[in-house]
Every structure is written in C-alpha cells, then in structure tokens.
Amino acid sequence: GEADAGFVYRSDVTPDRVDQLQQIPIPDPYNVLATYMAGIPSVTSQAGLAREFMDFLLGAEGQRILGRWGFEPIGAPEP
C-alpha cells in the first residue's frame, strides 16, 4: 500500500497473485530482458546428478514448470 505502481519480472509474480495485477507491455526498444544461465562446473563431485538436473531443466517437464512461473523457454545448450 505504499506505492501506486511498480515493475517486476513476470517470473516474480506467483500464480496466486497474477489476477491482482495489471500487465502493461513494454515496447521492445525500452524493455530490458534478463538472461539466466545454467551450467555444470568443470570440477564437481556430483557430475552425474548435475547432468540429470540439466536434462530435467531442458526437458518438457522442466520447461513446463519454468513456464508456469513466467520464464521463457530455454534454448539448446551451448557446446
């Protein structure tokens, strides 16, 4: 109740609050997109588990979960 308006990332809005907000599209020239990277460290004691998580994240179920929380689809991993 202390502000008339604010900006948040779509991914910051929980599904239980989305109907309480008004979305106003920002024109592309003024919109700042955040990019979140995912990767596996070159040195890790849990390489197999890390690979399983990355496979899940890039798979259909992981993408569905991310989409539910407002994230855009992930592109193919870089070599």
C-alpha positions in Angstrom: 0.0 0.0 0.0 3.0 2.4 -0.2 3.3 2.6 -4.0 0.9 3.3 -6.8 2.8 1.3 -9.3 5.9 -0.8 -9.7 7.8 -3.0 -12.2 8.5 -6.7 -11.6 9.7 -9.6 -13.8 6.9 -11.9 -14.8 8.7 -14.7 -13.0 8.5 -12.7 -9.7 4.7 -12.9 -9.7 3.3 -16.0 -8.0 0.3 -17.7 -9.6 -1.9 -16.8 -6.6 -1.3 -13.1 -7.2 -1.4 -12.8 -11.0 -5.1 -11.9 -11.1 -4.4 -9.0 -8.8 -2.0 -7.2 -11.2 -2.4 -5.4 -14.4 0.2 -6.3 -17.1 1.4 -3.4 -19.3 3.6 -4.5 -22.2 6.9 -2.6 -22.5 7.9 -1.8 -26.1 10.9 -3.8 -27.2 13.3 -0.8 -27.5 12.8 0.0 -23.8 12.4 -3.5 -22.4 15.4 -5.0 -20.5 15.4 -8.8 -20.7 17.2 -10.8 -18.0 19.0 -13.9 -19.1 19.7 -16.6 -16.5 22.5 -19.1 -17.4 22.6 -22.7 -16.3 25.6 -25.0 -16.5 27.7 -27.7 -14.8 31.0 -26.7 -13.2 34.0 -28.4 -14.9 35.0 -29.7 -11.5 32.3 -31.3 -9.4 31.9 -34.3 -7.2 28.3 -34.8 -8.4 28.7 -34.7 -12.2 26.0 -37.4 -12.8 23.5 -35.6 -10.6 24.3 -32.3 -12.2 23.7 -33.8 -15.7 20.4 -35.3 -14.6 19.3 -31.9 -13.3 20.3 -30.2 -16.6 18.5 -32.8 -18.6 15.4 -32.3 -16.4 15.7 -28.5 -16.8 15.9 -28.7 -20.5 13.2 -31.4 -20.9 9.5 -31.0 -21.3 8.6 -31.2 -17.6 11.3 -28.7 -16.6 10.2 -26.3 -19.3 6.6 -26.6 -18.2 7.5 -25.8 -14.6 9.6 -22.8 -15.7 6.8 -21.6 -18.0 4.3 -21.8 -15.1 6.4 -19.4 -13.2 6.7 -16.9 -16.1 10.1 -17.9 -17.6 10.6 -18.1 -21.3 11.6 -21.4 -22.9 15.3 -22.3 -22.6 17.3 -22.6 -25.8 19.6 -25.5 -26.7 22.7 -25.8 -24.5 25.9 -24.4 -26.0 28.6 -26.9 -26.8 
